[in-house]
Amino acid sequence: MAKHVFYHAGCPVCVSAEQDIVTLIGKENVEVVHLGDQKDRVTEADKAGVKSVPALVLEGGNVLHINFGASIEDLKN
């Protein structure tokens, strides 16, 4: 089964959202990707439709932008 993917950049808002998402849908159902630590996955997030982080990409492909912490363009640099 595919998992939901939660992308974030490590800011306090992102970390708080990560904790809420994991509590809501369960750790086993979500892959957490810290784009500050995993810069090689920024392109993946961009292709999935992530415009800013924190964002949750559902297994069906819908993107839920939770808050505007950092734009994906800023993370590419």
Secondary structure, 3 states (H helix, E strand, C coil): CCCEEEEECCCHHHHHHHHHHHHHHCHHHEEEEECCCCHHHHHHHHHHCCCEEEEEECCCCCEEEEEEEEEHHHHHC
